[in-house]
């Protein structure tokens, strides 16, 4: 049987583990983020998507990650505070994770297998790689870090 987002868990910054099965039925955008990256201003776009489509069953799942240039060095509380102060973030951040290598989160192993990158590569190449997940819990599309959140709006609308 094919896996879906419902087969995984995630951890909140306070250490609480959540079952992603509770997200089933929603359209999700899963993103690995960083506070000190050239793409960090994309938080504004993610927040705009969340505010616009959230009432229709859309959620952003942002996973801070320090694997790319050490651009997310702070602890979970520090990251959360930075995002609220600088970007007015109202969607919940997840706990810091690894998206590549031996310590990669199982969720990211699944995402990368379900939607490989260019030429079939699985590795996440940088911060703000995005995965769009349909209401059925399956990966619809992978977006490169250079794709701005607002460019994904039409794809989100099709799924809502």
Residue pairs with C-beta under 8 A, 6 or more apart in sequence:
2 138
3 110
3 114
4 24
4 136
4 137
4 138
5 20
5 21
5 23
5 24
5 28
5 107
5 133
5 137
5 138
6 19
6 20
6 21
6 23
6 24
6 137
7 20
7 21
7 110
8 20
8 106
8 107
8 110
9 17
9 18
9 19
9 20
9 107
10 17
10 18
10 20
10 61
10 63
10 94
10 95
10 105
10 107
11 17
11 18
11 94
11 95
11 97
12 18
12 92
12 94
12 95
13 76
13 77
13 79
13 80
13 93
13 94
13 95
14 76
15 95
20 107
23 59
23 61
23 137
24 135
24 137
25 57
25 135
26 57
26 58
26 59
26 135
27 53
27 57
27 58
27 59
27 132
27 133
27 134
27 135
27 156
27 159
27 160
28 58
28 59
28 60
28 61
28 132
28 133
29 46
29 49
29 58
29 59
29 60
29 61
29 130
29 131
29 132
29 133
29 149
29 152
29 156
30 61
30 63
30 107
30 111
30 130
30 131
30 133
31 46
31 60
31 61
31 62
31 63
31 128
31 129
31 130
31 131
32 63
32 64
32 65
32 97
32 99
32 108
32 124
32 127
32 128
32 129
33 40
33 43
33 62
33 63
33 64
33 65
33 72
33 93
33 127
33 128
34 40
34 64
34 65
34 66
34 68
34 69
34 71
34 72
34 127
34 128
35 64
35 71
35 72
35 74
35 79
35 82
35 83
36 71
36 72
36 73
37 68
37 69
37 71
37 72
37 126
37 127
37 128
39 126
39 127
39 128
39 145
39 146
40 127
42 128
42 148
42 149
43 83
43 86
43 87
43 89
44 87
45 148
45 149
45 150
46 60
46 62
46 89
46 91
46 149
47 87
47 88
47 89
47 90
47 91
48 149
48 150
49 58
49 60
49 149
49 150
49 152
49 153
49 156
50 58
50 59
50 60
50 90
50 91
51 90
52 153
53 153
53 156
53 157
53 160
54 91
56 160
57 135
57 160
58 156
58 160
59 91
60 91
61 94
62 91
62 92
62 93
62 94
63 93
63 94
63 95
63 96
63 97
63 99
63 105
63 108
64 72
64 76
64 79
64 93
64 94
64 95
64 96
64 97
65 72
65 96
65 97
65 98
65 99
65 127
66 72
66 73
66 96
67 98
67 99
67 100
67 101
67 124
68 126
68 127
71 127
72 79
72 96
72 127
74 82
75 96
76 93
76 95
76 96
79 93
79 96
80 89
80 93
83 89
83 93
97 104
97 105
97 107
97 108
98 104
98 105
98 108
99 105
99 108
99 124
99 129
100 108
100 123
100 124
108 124
111 131
111 139
111 142
112 122
112 123
112 124
113 122
114 131
114 138
114 139
115 131
115 139
115 140
115 141
115 142
116 122
116 142
117 123
117 124
117 125
117 129
117 142
117 144
125 144
125 145
126 145
127 145
128 145
129 142
129 143
129 144
129 145
130 142
130 143
130 145
130 147
130 149
130 152
131 139
131 141
131 142
131 143
132 139
132 140
132 141
132 142
132 143
132 152
132 155
132 156
132 159
133 139
133 140
134 140
134 159
135 159
140 155
140 159
141 155
143 151
143 152
